[in-house]
Amino acid sequence: MENTPSAGRYARILLDDWFKRAFGSESRKRLMVLFLQELLPERKITQLTYVSSEHVNPYADDKCIRVDVECTDADGSRFVVELQLAREAWFFERALFYSSFAIQQQILAGKASDQFPPVYFIGILDFSLHPGSDRIFFRYKLCDVQTGKKMTDRIQYIVLELPNCTRALTDKATVLENFCYALRNMERFPEKPAELTQEIFTLLFDTAEIANFTPQEKTKYEFDMTTERDRINQMEYALEEMRKNSLAEGRTEGLAEGIAQAKADNARKMLEKGMDKALIADITGLSPEEIGALA
C-alpha cells in the first residue's frame, strides 16, 4: 500500500489532530494503555493520567514546546509521544530537547533531582532512519560506550519506524508490527483484517471509523484531508521540478552548478507556496540558513 491519503471507511490516523483524538483523549485511554504495554511489557502499565502537552520554554524569546501526547502512569513515570511525518535530519536532537522538558517539569513539581520517575520519549516516524531494514522497534538508553553498562534508566527513547513493517499480516508478524502497519495504512482498509483479533486492534479500528465521528469531526476531517493532499501534491511538484531543472541546468552549466541552482529555484517556489521551512530543507537538502537567505 502506498502512503497517500484516500477516502474510505476509516480515517487517516497519522494526522496530528486525529492522532491526538485516538491516543490522547480520556474516552480512548484504554488504547493508549495497550499501546504502551506492547512497547514496555516489563512495566505492567494498567492506568494512565493525561497531563498538559505544552511546556513553557525557559528562553523568553522562544515559543512554548508542545508535544502530541503526554501522560503518566501510577508511579509517575512520564510518556512523551511524538508523531513525525516528514523526514527530519535532527530528529534525535529534537527528541532529547523535548524529553528534557518532561524531566524539568517533574523537578519543578517537587521531585528531587535524583528521584524523579523515568521519562520515556516515544517517536512514531512515518519514514525510516534505517532504509532497507525490516526492524520497526528501536530502544535507546544511556550507557558506557565501551562496556555497555547502563548509566541510568531514568530516560529512555523508543522509536517506531512505520515503513519497515515488511512482515505485517503474516504468521511471523508481532502484534506491534501489525499495529504499526494498521496505523500507517488505516484509511486504505475496507474492513479490519481477520488476522487482527486482539483488543488493541478492535479499539484502533473503532476510533478510526468515520461513521463514529460527530458531524463536526467529519467536517474537520474532510478539511484536514484536503490540506494533506495539497501538501503531498506540493512535495511531488517540487521534486519533479527539481529533477527537470537539474537535468536542464546540468547540460549547460555543469551538473553540480545546475543542481545547486535547481535547489535554490525550487526552494523559492516552495516558500512562495507557504511550505514549512523545515520541510523545504528536507526536500532540497539546503540548510536552514540558506533557505532563510532565499526568504
ABEGO torsion letter per residue (X at the ends): XBBBBBBBABBBABBAAAAAAAAABAAAAAAAAAAAAAABAAAGBABBBBBBABBBBABAABBBBBBABBBBBAAGBBBBBBBBABBBAAAAAAAAAAAAAAAAAAAAAGBBAAABBBBBBBBBBABBABBGBABABBBBBBBBAAAGBBABAABBBBBBBAAABAABGBAABBAAAAAAAAAAAAAABABBBAABABAAAAAAAAAABAAABBAAAAAAAAAAAAAAAAAAAAAAAAAAAAAAAAAAAAAAAEAAAAAAAAAAAAAAAAAAAGBBAAAAAAAAGBBAAAAAAAX
